[in-house]
Amino acid sequence: MISRYAGISPKGDLILLGRLGEKLKGKSFLHVNSTKEGGGVAEILHRMVPIMADLGVDVRWETIEGDEFFFDITKRIHNALQGNQETITKSMWQHHFEVNRKNAETMTLDADMVLIHDPQPAPLIKFKKSGRWVWRCHIDVSNPVKEISTPLFRYCGKFDAAVFSVARFAKAIGIDEFIIPPAIDPLSEKNIELPDHEVRDILHQFNIPSDRPIILQVSRFDRFKDPIGVIEAFRIVRKYNDCILVLVGSPATDDPEGELVLQEVREHAASDEDIHVLLLPPFSDLHINAFQRAATVVLQKSLKEGFGLTVSEAMWKGKPVIGGAVGGIPLQIIHSVTGFLVHTVEGAAFRIRQLLNNPEMAKRMGEQGREHVRKHFLITRQVRDYLSLWYAIENGLNGQRGFFI
């Protein structure tokens, strides 16, 4: 499998992956998160686990099971970590712990390396028996609600190390901390090359016209992704440029708010024939690939963002991207080089018009964006970083802070 990335990923990453595989061959690695459908974490793990296995690592992926109340609590925790004021009662924290305790009874948690993703399974650390345990935070925790982050970080402080996507997310929780941004798989169905006729067929399937510029945002229907702000920016642009807007999302089993936000977006779009709001089932990767390739300009106008894989996905396809200047988006978008960073609806509208009116600029930014992703945001680099972290911890090479990218 690794050989398939030759000529695509940087050669140095592939050489180091081979050497790390030799060092860690036969050792066990366990990933634990909250869902195998929907969201960037699940998407990454679906691609990463086979690569690790191909390198000779005994890798497994488990998901915790919980009731509706559990996922309502963890969504509140997620929102509070991103700065939204939420209330988590003592009984809610207890339920969060009890769900993890029950999962620990049925899971096999023994492994040489255990990577626990995000807040949902964080209390599993209480049931650690062996191996090295690392908490992987995919969330923008730059300005959390302290009343909620403090109880969570008490769990996190019991891990051997923590991993964040961006340096300013790192917190003083008393353990070693590392910065490892997420990445995309260029060989996945979502990112492989598609012939033009297949792109046109998929647009036709969803009744999306291809005779006008397409403005696109792909993301979960989440208020932090600001889909309402995207619609407002589009309506400003449309006063001057004839174009259409496509908002595409998929449900996530651990996000109970998604349906409510989707309804808000549909109501805001009203009966506007130029706005297409699409809810696709999980694993609609080929369709998303086609939408991104058909787009003229891609947005990720987030108000908070752990990383935003859709930014790298669009850049890999040679598209100029306009993103909110938050979280991990500025790691990907070099302002005025690979795209634009914006702070407001009006700023987004201005940059959309600038790209629509300057196709040569859009093309140049797209080309530079693709090369930026190739160097920094392909999955071979991310696997390299996780295995390097594991090797460092096992061999006592870790320090207080580490940067892998």
C-alpha positions in Angstrom: 0.0 0.0 0.0 2.8 2.5 0.9 4.3 2.0 -2.5 1.2 3.5 -4.1 2.1 6.9 -2.6 5.5 7.0 -4.5 5.6 10.0 -6.8 2.8 11.7 -4.8 4.0 12.1 -1.2 7.4 13.6 -0.4 10.1 10.9 -0.8 11.5 11.6 2.7 8.2 10.8 4.4 8.0 7.4 2.7 11.6 6.6 3.6 11.0 7.4 7.2 7.7 5.5 7.3 9.5 2.4 6.1 12.1 2.7 8.9 9.6 3.4 11.6 7.6 0.3 10.4 10.8 -1.8 10.9 11.2 -0.5 14.4 7.5 -0.9 15.4 6.6 -4.0 13.5 4.5 -6.5 15.5 3.7 -3.9 18.2 0.0 -3.1 18.9 -1.7 0.3 18.3 -5.3 1.0 19.3 -7.4 3.9 18.2 -10.6 4.8 20.1 -13.1 7.4 19.1 -16.9 7.9 19.2 -18.1 7.1 15.6 -17.1 5.3 12.4 -19.4 7.5 10.3 -19.3 11.2 9.8 -16.7 13.8 10.6 -13.0 14.2 10.0 -11.7 11.8 12.7 -13.6 8.8 11.3 -12.6 9.8 7.8 -8.9 9.9 8.7 -9.0 6.6 10.6 -10.7 4.8 7.8 -7.6 5.6 5.7 -4.9 5.5 8.3 -5.6 2.1 9.9 -4.8 0.1 6.6 -1.6 2.1 6.1 -0.4 1.3 9.6 -1.3 -2.4 9.1 0.7 -2.4 5.8 3.7 -1.2 7.8 3.5 -4.2 10.0 1.8 -2.6 13.0 -0.9 -4.6 14.8 -3.5 -1.9 14.6 -7.1 -1.9 15.8 -9.9 0.7 15.9 -12.7 0.7 18.5 -15.6 3.1 19.0 -17.4 3.7 22.2 -21.2 3.2 22.4 -23.5 5.6 24.2 -27.1 6.6 24.5 -28.7 9.8 23.2 -28.1 11.5 26.5 -24.4 10.7 26.4 -23.9 12.3 22.9 -26.0 15.3 24.0 -23.5 15.8 26.9 -20.4 15.3 24.7 -21.8 17.8 22.1 -22.2 20.3 24.9 -18.6 19.6 26.0 -17.4 20.0 22.4 -19.2 23.3 22.1 -17.9 24.6 25.4 -14.3 23.6 24.5 -14.8 25.8 21.5 -15.9 28.7 23.7 -19.7 28.4 23.6 -21.3 28.8 27.1 -22.8 25.5 28.1 -24.0 23.9 31.4 -22.7 20.4 32.4 -24.2 19.3 35.7 -22.5 16.9 38.1 -24.9 14.2 37.1 -24.0 14.7 33.4 -20.3 14.3 34.2 -21.2 11.2 36.1 -23.1 9.8 33.1 -20.2 10.6 30.8 -18.0 8.6 33.1 -20.4 5.7 33.5 -20.8 5.2 29.8 -17.0 5.0 29.5 -16.9 2.6 32.4 -19.4 0.2 30.7 -17.5 0.4 27.5 -14.2 -0.4 29.3 -15.8 -3.6 30.5 -16.4 -4.9 26.9 -13.4 -3.3 25.1 -9.9 -4.8 24.9 -7.9 -1.8 25.9 -4.5 -3.6 26.1 -2.1 -2.3 23.5 1.5 -1.0 23.3 0.1 2.4 22.2 -3.5 3.7 22.7 -4.7 6.9 21.0 -7.9 8.2 22.5 -9.6 10.8 20.2 -11.4 13.8 21.7 -13.6 14.2 24.8 -16.1 11.4 24.4 -13.8 8.5 25.4 -11.3 10.5 27.5 -12.5 8.9 30.8 -11.2 5.5 29.5 -7.8 6.5 30.9 -9.2 5.5 34.3 -9.2 1.9 33.1 -5.6 1.8 31.7 -3.8 -1.4 32.4 -0.8 -1.3 30.1 0.9 0.5 27.2 1.4 4.2 26.4 -1.8 6.3 26.3 -2.1 9.5 24.3 -5.1 11.9 24.2 -5.6 13.3 20.7 -7.6 16.6 20.7 -9.1 17.5 17.3 -11.0 20.5 18.7 -10.2 24.2 18.7 -9.6 24.6 22.5 -7.9 28.0 22.2 -10.5 29.7 24.4 -12.5 27.1 26.2 -15.1 27.6 28.9 -13.0 26.9 32.0 -15.8 25.4 34.1 -16.1 22.6 31.6 -12.5 22.3 30.3 -11.1 21.9 33.8 -13.0 18.7 34.7 -12.1 17.2 31.3 -8.4 18.1 31.5 -8.3 16.3 34.8 -8.7 13.1 32.8 -6.3 14.3 30.1 -3.6 15.0 32.6 -3.4 11.3 33.4 -2.3 10.4 29.9 1.3 10.0 28.9 1.1 12.8 26.3 -1.4 14.9 24.4 -1.6 15.8 20.7 -3.2 19.0 19.3 -3.6 20.1 15.8 -2.3 23.7 16.2 0.3 25.1 18.6 -2.0 27.6 20.3 -4.5 24.9 21.2 -1.9 23.3 23.5 -2.7 23.6 27.2 -0.7 23.3 30.4 -2.1 20.0 31.6 1.1 18.6 33.1 2.0 16.1 30.4 4.1 16.2 27.2 2.3 17.8 24.3 2.8 17.5 20.6 1.5 19.3 17.5 0.3 17.0 14.7 -2.1 18.5 12.1 -4.5 16.2 10.4 -4.2 15.3 6.7 -6.0 13.9 3.7 -5.4 10.8 1.7 -4.8 11.6 -2.0 -5.7 8.1 -3.0 -9.1 8.0 -1.3 -12.3 8.1 -3.3 -12.8 11.7 -2.1 -9.5 12.9 -3.6 -8.7 10.7 -6.6 -8.8 12.3 -10.0 -12.2 12.2 -11.7 -12.9 12.6 -15.4 -14.9 15.6 -16.4 -17.9 13.6 -17.7 -18.3 11.9 -14.2 -18.2 15.3 -12.5 -21.0 16.5 -14.9 -23.0 13.4 -14.4 -23.0 13.9 -10.6 -24.0 17.5 -10.9 -26.9 16.5 -13.2 -27.9 13.8 -10.7 -28.4 16.6 -8.0 -29.9 19.1 -10.5 -27.0 21.5 -10.1 -26.4 23.5 -13.2 -22.8 23.7 -14.5 -23.2 26.7 -16.8 -22.4 29.2 -14.0 -19.7 29.6 -11.4 -20.3 27.4 -8.3 -19.5 28.6 -4.8 -19.2 25.6 -2.5 -18.9 24.8 1.2 -18.6 21.2 2.4 -19.0 20.6 6.1 -21.2 19.2 8.8 -24.3 21.4 9.5 -22.9 23.0 12.6 -23.3 26.6 13.7 -19.5 26.9 14.1 -19.2 26.2 10.4 -21.4 29.3 9.8 -23.5 28.1 6.9 -25.9 31.0 7.5 -23.0 33.4 7.1 -22.0 31.6 3.8 -25.6 32.2 2.5 -25.4 35.9 3.4 -22.0 36.3 1.7 -23.4 34.6 -1.4 -26.4 36.9 -1.6 -24.1 39.9 -1.6 -22.0 38.4 -4.4 -25.0 37.5 -6.5 -25.9 41.2 -6.8 -22.9 41.6 -9.0 -21.9 38.1 -10.3 -24.2 35.4 -11.7 -23.4 32.3 -9.7 -24.9 29.5 -7.5 -24.2 28.3 -4.0 -24.0 24.6 -3.0 -23.9 23.7 0.7 -23.1 20.0 1.2 -23.0 18.1 4.5 -23.3 14.6 6.0 -24.8 13.5 9.3 -22.5 12.3 12.1 -23.8 9.8 14.6 -22.2 11.7 17.5 -23.7 15.1 16.6 -27.3 15.4 17.8 -27.5 19.1 16.8 -26.9 18.5 13.1 -30.6 18.0 12.1 -31.7 21.2 13.8 -28.9 23.3 12.2 -29.8 21.8 8.8 -33.4 22.9 9.2 -32.2 26.4 10.1 -30.1 26.5 6.9 -33.0 25.3 4.7 -35.3 27.9 6.2 -32.7 30.7 5.6 -32.2 29.5 2.0 -36.0 29.6 1.6 -37.0 28.8 -1.9 -34.0 30.4 -3.5 -33.4 28.4 -6.7 -29.7 29.4 -6.8 -29.0 27.8 -3.3 -28.7 24.1 -3.1 -28.6 22.5 0.4 -27.6 18.8 0.2 -27.5 16.3 3.0 -25.6 13.3 1.8 -25.4 9.9 3.5 -22.0 9.0 5.1 -19.3 7.8 2.7 -20.6 9.9 -0.2 -17.0 10.6 -1.0 -17.2 10.4 -4.8 -20.0 12.9 -4.8 -18.1 15.3 -2.6 -15.1 14.9 -4.8 -17.1 15.8 -7.8 -18.6 18.9 -6.1 -15.2 20.1 -5.1 -13.8 19.6 -8.7 -16.8 21.4 -10.2 -16.5 24.4 -7.8 -15.1 27.7 -8.9 -14.5 28.9 -5.3 -14.5 26.8 -2.1 -15.4 28.2 1.3 -14.8 27.0 4.8 -16.1 30.0 6.7 -15.8 28.6 10.1 -16.1 30.6 13.3 -14.2 27.9 15.2 -12.3 25.0 13.6 -10.1 22.3 14.9 -8.5 22.0 11.5 -11.0 21.7 8.6 -10.0 18.9 6.3 -12.2 20.2 3.5 -9.7 23.1 3.0 -6.9 20.7 2.1 -9.3 18.6 0.0 -10.2 21.5 -2.1 -6.6 22.8 -2.4 -5.5 19.4 -3.5 -7.9 19.7 -6.4 -6.4 23.0 -7.4 -9.2 25.2 -6.0 -8.7 28.6 -4.4 -10.2 28.5 -0.9 -11.6 31.2 1.3 -11.6 30.3 5.0 -12.3 31.8 8.4 -9.1 32.9 10.1 -9.6 30.5 13.0 -8.2 27.2 14.3 -6.2 25.1 11.9 -7.4 26.9 8.7 -4.5 29.4 8.7 -2.1 26.5 8.7 -3.5 25.5 5.4 -4.4 28.8 3.8 -1.4 31.1 3.2 -3.2 34.4 2.8 -3.1 35.8 -0.7 -0.9 32.8 -1.8 -3.1 29.7 -1.5 -6.3 31.5 -0.8 -7.8 34.1 1.5 -8.5 34.3 5.2 -11.6 36.3 6.3 -13.2 37.5 9.4 -16.7 38.7 8.3 -19.5 37.9 5.9 -18.6 41.1 3.9 -14.9 40.0 3.8 -15.9 36.6 2.4 -18.2 38.2 -0.2 -15.4 40.6 -1.3 -12.9 37.7 -1.7 -15.4 35.6 -3.6 -15.9 38.4 -6.1 -12.2 39.0 -6.4 -11.6 35.3 -7.4 -14.6 35.2 -9.7 -13.4 38.3 -11.5 -9.7 37.2 -11.7 -9.6 33.6 -13.0 -5.8 33.8 -13.5 -5.4 34.6 -9.8 -7.7 31.8 -8.9 -5.8 29.4 -11.0 -2.4 30.4 -9.6 -3.7 30.1 -6.0 -5.1 26.7 -6.8 -1.8 25.5 -8.1 0.2 26.8 -5.1 -2.4 25.4 -2.7 -2.0 21.9 -4.2 1.8 22.0 -3.7 1.4 23.2 -0.2 -0.9 20.3 0.6 1.5 17.8 -1.0 4.3 19.0 1.2 2.5 19.2 4.5 -1.0 17.7 4.6 -1.0 14.2 3.0 -1.8 11.3 5.2 1.6 9.7 4.9 3.0 12.7 6.8 0.4 12.2 9.6 1.1 8.5 9.9 4.8 9.3 10.0 4.1 11.8 12.9 2.0 9.4 14.9 4.6 6.6 14.6 7.4 9.1 15.4 5.5 10.2 18.5 5.1 6.5 19.6 8.7 5.8 19.0 9.8 8.9 20.9 7.6 8.0 23.9 8.8 4.4 24.1 12.4 5.4 23.9 12.3 8.3 26.3 13.0 10.9 23.6 9.9 13.1 24.2 10.2 16.6 25.7 7.7 19.0 27.1 6.5 20.2 23.6 7.0 18.7 20.2 6.3 19.9 16.7 6.2 17.3 13.9 5.0 19.1 10.8 
